[in-house]
Amino acid sequence: MSVVDVLLADTLLYSDGKSRPVVEAEAVLRANHVILCEAEDFNKRQIFALCLQISAMKSSPHEVKVKLGSRGTPVEQWNCICSCKAGQYGYCKHFVAVHSYVN
């Protein structure tokens, strides 16, 4: 059983159906750029992760904070934030990569 137990379809729904983050997340995973991933709260399904920047390897990694809430929390109430530009809207490849990593 996975730590998060969330369907990829839910991740796509949260990301507004955008496919680009999913395609780019595969590159993040293949490059092993998820360098830290830990559960902050198992019951509320809160995760903190660090992802290396593909375009700036020597820069600080992106911080990804995922708050899915307790089981049964609607996708609309998720809170997923990344320090990258796209991450403030929840549509970034880092969030998708972290979700795939924990599942």
KEMAR-45528 format. One record per atom (N, C-alpha, C, O): residue in three letters; z, y, x. Coordinates in steps of 0.1 Angstrom, whole numbers, padded with zeros to 4 digits, always signed. Atoms other than C-alpha are relative to their C-alpha. Layout:
BEGIN
ALAZYX ...
This chain:
BEGIN
MET+0000-0012+0008 MET+0000+0000+0000 MET+0000+0012+0009 MET+0007+0013+0019 SER+0000-0013-0008 SER-0008+0035+0013 SER+0012+0008-0002 SER+0019+0007-0012 VAL-0011-0009+0001 VAL+0017+0062+0019 VAL-0002+0009-0012 VAL+0008+0012-0019 VAL+0003-0010+0010 VAL+0000+0086-0005 VAL-0004-0006-0013 VAL+0000-0001-0024 ASP+0005+0007+0012 ASP-0017+0063-0030 ASP-0007+0009-0009 ASP-0004+0010-0021 VAL+0009-0009+0008 VAL-0043+0088-0042 VAL-0014-0004+0002 VAL-0018-0007+0013 LEU+0014+0004-0001 LEU-0079+0081-0050 LEU-0008+0011+0007 LEU-0005+0023+0005 LEU+0010-0009-0006 LEU-0107+0097-0030 LEU-0006+0009-0011 LEU-0009+0021-0009 ALA+0005-0008+0011 ALA-0120+0108-0064 ALA+0009+0012-0004 ALA+0004+0022-0007 ASP-0009-0011+0002 ASP-0089+0129-0069 ASP-0001+0011+0011 ASP+0000+0023+0008 THR+0002-0010-0011 THR-0094+0145-0035 THR-0013+0008-0003 THR-0013+0020-0001 LEU+0012-0007+0003 LEU-0130+0154-0045 LEU+0002+0009-0012 LEU-0003+0020-0012 LEU-0003-0009+0011 LEU-0118+0168-0078 LEU+0008+0012+0004 LEU+0005+0023+0000 TYR-0008-0011-0005 TYR-0092+0189-0060 TYR-0009+0010+0008 TYR-0008+0022+0008 SER+0009-0008-0008 SER-0120+0201-0036 SER-0012+0006-0008 SER-0022+0010-0002 ASP+0010-0006+0009 ASP-0141+0212-0066 ASP-0013-0008+0001 ASP-0024-0002-0001 GLY+0012+0009-0001 GLY-0166+0183-0060 GLY-0009+0003+0011 GLY-0020-0002+0012 LYS+0008-0003-0012 LYS-0178+0197-0027 LYS-0001-0012+0009 LYS+0009-0018+0012 SER+0002+0012-0009 SER-0193+0170-0005 SER+0001+0003+0015 SER+0004-0006+0023 ARG+0000-0003-0014 ARG-0194+0189+0027 ARG+0013-0003+0007 ARG+0013-0009+0018 PRO-0012+0004-0007 PRO-0157+0185+0035 PRO+0001-0015+0002 PRO+0007-0019+0012 VAL-0001+0015-0001 VAL-0160+0147+0030 VAL-0009-0004+0012 VAL-0004-0012+0020 VAL+0009+0003-0011 VAL-0190+0145+0054 VAL+0006+0004+0013 VAL+0006-0004+0023 GLU-0006-0005-0013 GLU-0173+0166+0080 GLU+0013-0006+0003 GLU+0017-0007+0015 ALA-0012+0007-0003 ALA-0140+0148+0076 ALA-0002-0013+0007 ALA+0006-0017+0016 GLU+0003+0013-0007 GLU-0156+0116+0088 GLU-0002+0003+0015 GLU+0002-0005+0023 ALA+0001-0004-0015 ALA-0165+0134+0121 ALA+0014+0003+0006 ALA+0016-0001+0017 VAL-0013-0002-0005 VAL-0129+0145+0124 VAL+0007-0013+0003 VAL+0014-0014+0013 LEU-0007+0013-0001 LEU-0116+0110+0119 LEU-0007-0008+0012 LEU+0001-0014+0020 ARG+0006+0007-0010 ARG-0142+0094+0142 ARG+0003+0005+0014 ARG+0004-0002+0024 ALA-0003-0006-0013 ALA-0133+0118+0170 ALA+0015-0001+0003 ALA+0020+0004+0013 ASN-0014+0001-0001 ASN-0096+0110+0165 ASN+0007+0014+0002 ASN+0016+0015+0010 HIS-0005-0013-0001 HIS-0088+0146+0159 HIS+0012+0003-0009 HIS+0018+0013-0009 VAL-0013+0000+0007 VAL-0059+0139+0135 VAL+0011-0005+0010 VAL+0011-0017+0013 ILE-0009+0004-0012 ILE-0032+0140+0163 ILE+0014-0002-0005 ILE+0022-0007+0003 LEU-0014+0002+0005 LEU+0000+0141+0142 LEU-0001+0000-0015 LEU-0008+0008-0022 CYS+0000+0000+0015 CYS+0006+0131+0106 CYS+0013-0007-0004 CYS+0016-0018+0000 GLU-0013+0005+0004 GLU+0040+0126+0091 GLU+0003+0004-0015 GLU-0001+0015-0019 ALA-0004-0003+0014 ALA+0055+0125+0056 ALA+0013+0008+0001 ALA+0022+0005+0008 GLU-0012-0008+0001 GLU+0079+0153+0050 GLU+0010-0004-0011 GLU+0022-0003-0010 ASP-0008+0004+0011 ASP+0091+0140+0017 ASP-0008-0011-0007 ASP-0018-0008-0014 PHE+0007+0011+0007 PHE+0080+0105+0004 PHE-0001+0002-0015 PHE-0011-0001-0021 ASN-0001-0001+0015 ASN+0091+0111-0032 ASN-0009+0011-0005 ASN-0015+0009-0016 LYS+0009-0011+0005 LYS+0073+0144-0036 LYS-0014+0000+0007 LYS-0022+0008+0004 ARG+0013+0002-0007 ARG+0044+0132-0014 ARG-0004+0012+0007 ARG-0015+0018+0005 GLN+0003-0011-0008 GLN+0045+0160+0011 GLN-0003-0005+0014 GLN+0005-0012+0020 ILE+0005+0004-0013 ILE+0026+0156+0044 ILE-0003+0012+0008 ILE-0007+0022+0004 PHE+0004-0011-0010 PHE+0023+0177+0075 PHE-0008-0007+0011 PHE-0005-0018+0015 ALA+0009+0005-0010 ALA-0005+0171+0100 ALA-0005+0010+0009 ALA-0006+0022+0005 LEU+0007-0009-0009 LEU-0022+0186+0130 LEU-0013-0006+0003 LEU-0015-0018+0005 CYS+0013+0004-0003 CYS-0059+0184+0136 CYS-0006+0009+0011 CYS-0006+0021+0010 LEU+0006-0008-0010 LEU-0077+0194+0167 LEU-0012+0007-0005 LEU-0019+0002-0015 GLN+0012-0007+0004 GLN-0104+0220+0163 GLN-0012-0005+0008 GLN-0012-0006+0020 ILE+0012+0006-0006 ILE-0138+0205+0170 ILE-0008+0011+0008 ILE-0013+0008+0019 SER+0007-0011-0007 SER-0153+0239+0180 SER+0008+0007+0011 SER+0002+0014+0019 ALA-0009-0007-0010 ALA-0123+0250+0201 ALA+0011-0009+0004 ALA+0022-0008+0001 MET-0009+0011-0004 MET-0107+0220+0217 MET+0013+0005+0007 MET+0024-0001+0006 LYS-0011-0005-0008 LYS-0084+0241+0239 LYS+0009+0009-0008 LYS+0020+0014-0004 SER-0008-0008+0009 SER-0071+0262+0210 SER+0011-0008-0007 SER+0011-0021-0007 SER-0011+0007+0008 SER-0040+0253+0189 SER-0006-0008-0011 SER-0016-0003-0017 PRO+0005+0008+0011 PRO-0046+0226+0164 PRO+0002+0006-0013 PRO+0011+0015-0015 HIS-0002-0005+0014 HIS-0050+0234+0127 HIS+0012-0008-0006 HIS+0014-0020-0004 GLU-0012+0006+0008 GLU-0018+0228+0106 GLU-0005-0003-0014 GLU-0010+0006-0021 VAL+0004+0004+0014 VAL-0024+0209+0074 VAL+0013-0003-0007 VAL+0021-0012-0003 LYS-0012+0003+0008 LYS+0003+0209+0047 LYS-0005-0004-0014 LYS-0013+0003-0021 VAL+0005+0007+0013 VAL-0003+0186+0017 VAL+0012-0002-0009 VAL+0022-0009-0005 LYS-0011+0003+0009 LYS+0020+0187-0013 LYS-0007-0005-0013 LYS-0013+0003-0021 LEU+0006+0006+0012 LEU+0008+0163-0040 LEU+0010-0001-0012 LEU+0005-0003-0023 GLY-0010+0002+0011 GLY+0040+0162-0060 GLY+0003-0014-0003 GLY-0003-0023+0003 SER-0003+0013+0003 SER+0056+0132-0075 SER-0011-0007-0007 SER-0021-0001-0012 ARG+0011+0008+0006 ARG+0034+0104-0088 ARG-0003+0005-0014 ARG+0007+0007-0022 GLY+0004-0004+0013 GLY+0015+0114-0119 GLY-0002+0015-0001 GLY-0007+0020-0011 THR+0003-0014+0000 THR+0013+0151-0109 THR-0015+0002-0001 THR-0023-0003+0007 PRO+0015-0002+0002 PRO-0021+0164-0121 PRO-0006+0007+0013 PRO+0001+0014+0020 VAL+0007-0006-0011 VAL-0046+0173-0094 VAL+0000+0015+0001 VAL+0001+0021+0011 GLU+0000-0015+0001 GLU-0046+0209-0106 GLU+0013+0006+0006 GLU+0013+0018+0009 GLN-0013-0005-0005 GLN-0010+0212-0094 GLN+0002-0004+0015 GLN+0013+0000+0020 TRP-0001+0003-0015 TRP-0016+0199-0058 TRP+0000+0013+0007 TRP-0006+0023+0003 ASN+0001-0012-0009 ASN-0011+0224-0030 ASN-0003-0005+0014 ASN+0005-0011+0021 CYS+0005+0004-0013 CYS-0031+0217+0001 CYS-0005+0012+0008 CYS-0014+0019+0004 ILE+0004-0012-0008 ILE-0033+0243+0028 ILE-0002-0004+0014 ILE+0005-0012+0020 CYS+0003+0002-0014 CYS-0048+0243+0062 CYS-0002+0014+0007 CYS-0005+0024+0000 SER+0000-0013-0007 SER-0047+0270+0089 SER-0015+0004+0003 SER-0017+0016+0008 CYS+0014-0004-0002 CYS-0086+0270+0091 CYS-0004+0009-0011 CYS+0003+0011-0021 LYS+0005-0009+0010 LYS-0107+0295+0072 LYS-0001-0006-0013 LYS+0003+0000-0023 ALA+0003+0007+0013 ALA-0117+0271+0045 ALA+0013-0005-0006 ALA+0014-0008-0018 GLY-0012+0006+0004 GLY-0082+0257+0043 GLY+0009+0008-0010 GLY+0016+0002-0018 GLN-0008-0007+0010 GLN-0067+0285+0023 GLN-0004-0002-0014 GLN+0003+0001-0024 TYR+0005+0003+0013 TYR-0088+0274-0006 TYR+0000-0015-0003 TYR-0003-0019-0014 GLY-0001+0015+0002 GLY-0082+0236-0002 GLY-0013-0008+0001 GLY-0013-0019-0002 TYR+0013+0007-0001 TYR-0118+0228+0005 TYR-0004-0005+0014 TYR-0015-0007+0017 CYS+0004+0002-0014 CYS-0116+0220+0042 CYS+0000-0015+0003 CYS+0005-0023-0003 LYS+0001+0014-0006 LYS-0125+0189+0062 LYS+0013-0006+0005 LYS+0015-0018+0005 HIS-0013+0005-0006 HIS-0090+0187+0077 HIS+0008-0006-0011 HIS+0015-0016-0009 PHE-0007+0006+0011 PHE-0074+0181+0043 PHE-0005-0014-0003 PHE+0002-0023-0005 VAL+0007+0012+0003 VAL-0099+0154+0035 VAL+0003-0011+0011 VAL+0005-0022+0008 ALA-0002+0009-0012 ALA-0095+0139+0070 ALA+0015-0006-0001 ALA+0017-0018+0002 VAL-0014+0004+0001 VAL-0057+0138+0066 VAL+0003-0010-0012 VAL+0009-0020-0010 HIS-0001+0009+0012 HIS-0059+0122+0031 HIS-0006-0014+0004 HIS+0001-0024+0001 SER+0006+0013-0004 SER-0082+0095+0045 SER+0008-0007+0010 SER+0010-0019+0010 TYR-0008+0006-0010 TYR-0060+0090+0075 TYR+0012-0007-0005 TYR+0015-0018-0001 VAL-0012+0006+0005 VAL-0029+0083+0055 VAL-0003-0011-0010 VAL+0005-0020-0011 ASN+0004+0011+0009 ASN-0047+0061+0030 ASN-0006-0011+0008 ASN-0010-0021+0002 
